[in-house]
């Protein structure tokens, strides 16, 4: 608790500076006092390196970047590596809500931000009786095998046999629905397209 007690008594401390006390203890052969004086003069303590903190434990040659980070900026530090994809994943895509007047024909577009392979179109059964699907395109290519409108009720969430192998939508392409409101009043159109993203 008191490393210098064998060299300096309490009566000696009164009126004496700490430097003098340590000096006296060092002169008396106290190893702790000698080490303290050495450290104050800039010399390393016993077992201590002169190198800056951490460099002796982590030499420059051993520094490596964590996984996913590559050296950059002329070797001045880490730089973020390009994002690595997660592989195929299932996602939905919406077409928003579009007001359609009674008897009106409307073209509705959606544009995914990743490569997307759709497999199922879903139109809510609450609005499906009001619409006909005139065309369904990916880019410039129709996904219908023949001309002619299809009742939107064919694509409700409870419909069966609606899984499709559709073309892939590349980034920058549009998915287009051409719909007609056959109801006697305006109806808001909405739909979802489910599919697989590629390396998103």
N, C-alpha and C positions, 0 to 999 in steps of 0.2 A: 504493500500500500504506500509506503514511503521509501523509495529506492535509495535515498541518500542518507537514511537515518544513522547509518553506522559511521558516516564521515562528518555529518553536520548535526549539531544539537539544536533544539528549539531556541535556546538562549542566544545562539549565534545568528539566527534568522532575523531577529528584531534589529532594525536599523541597517540591515545589510541588503544590497540589491540581489536580485535573482541570479544575475550574471556572475557576481562574486561567489554566491553559494555554489553554483554549478562548477565554477572554476576551482573552488577549493575542494569540492568533492572529486573532481577529475584528478587534481594534483594528489589527492590522497589515494588514488588508485581505483576509484569507483568506476566499473566498466560502463554502467548506464550513463553516468555523467560524461564520460569520455565520448560515448557514441553520440550523445546529444550535442556536444560541442563540435564533433566532426560533421554532423548533419547541418548545423548552423553555418559552418564554413563552406558548405556546398559539396562536401565529400559524401559518397553514398554510404548508407548504413550497411552493417554487415549483412551479406546475402542479398543486397539490393543492386539492381542493374542501373547503369547510367543512362540507359535508353529511355525515351519518353514512354509514358504509361501505355501498356498494352502492346508495344511494338516487339518486345522480347517474347511475348507469348504468341503474338500473331504476326509473324514476319510478312513483309510485302509479298514474297513469293508464294505464300500460302493463302493469300486472299483470293476468294472465289466468289462469283455471283450466285445467288440462289437460283433454283430451277425456274425457268421462264423469263430470266433476265440475262441479257447479253451485254458485253462491254460496248461502250459507245463513246461519242464525244471525244475522240482522240485518246481514249484510255483514261479520261479524267473522271469517270464514274459510271455507274450502271445506267442502262437505258432500257425502257420497257420494250419487250419483244412483242411482235404481232400476236394478236389473240389466236389461240388454237381452238378450232371448232369442237363442238360437243357431239358431233355425229347427228344422225336422223332423230328428230323429235316430233311429237304430235302437237299441233297447235290449231286454234281456230282463227279465222279472219272474218271481220264484219264488213258489211256494206253501208253501215250507217242507217239513218232514217230519212226517207225521201217522200215528201208529199206528192201524191199522184191524183190528179183530177179524174172524175168519172169519165170513162171513155178515152182517156189520154194514154199515149204511148211514151215511155220514158226509158232512156239509156242510163244505166247506173254503173259506175266504174269503181274499182278498188285496186290498190297497188301495193302488194307486199314488199317489205324492205329486205327480205332474204329470199333465196331460191326456195320455191314452195311447190309441192306436188299435191294438189287437192284430190280428195277422194269422195267427199259427200257434201252436197248442197242441202241446207236446211232452211225452210221458210216456215214461220210460225203458223200453226193451224188456225189461229184466230183471224189471220188475214188471207190465208191461202185461197179460200173460195172466191176472193175478189180479183185474182190475178191470173193471167196467162203468161207463160214464159215463151217469148218469140225466138230468142236466141241466147246462147250461153257461150261466150268466147274467151279464149286465153290468147292474148296477143291479137293476131288477126285471124286465128283459126277457130272455127266453130267446133264446139264439143258435141254437137248433135249430128247424128249420122244421116239425117234427111231434113229437108225444109218442112216447116209446119210448127205451130204453137203447141206447147205442152201445158196442161193445167198445173198451176203451182201446187195444188194439193198432192201431186205426185212426189213432192219433196218435203212434206211436213216432218216434224220430229218423230211422229209415230209411224211413218211410212216404212215399208219393208222392201228389200231388194233395191235399195238406192245407193249402194256402194258402187263407185265408179273408178276406173283407172284413167284419170284425166292427164292431159299434157302438163309438163312442169312449167310453172310461171317463173321466168328468170327475173332478176332484179331489173327494174326499168319497164317491165311489161305490165299491162293492165288485165284484170279480169273484168269482163263486161257482161252485164245482164240486160237484156232487152225485154221489158215487161209492159203489159197493157192492163189497165184497171177496167174490168168488165162489170164492176158494181155500179149502182145507181147514184153513189155518193163518193166524194173524195176519200181516199184511204192512204194512210202512211205505209210505204213499203219498207220492209226490213228483211235481211237474210244473213245467214252465216255460212261460211265455207270451211270445212274441216279437212286437214291434210297433214303432210309431213314436211318439215323444213329439212333442208339438206346442208349438213355441216354448219349449223347456226351457232 
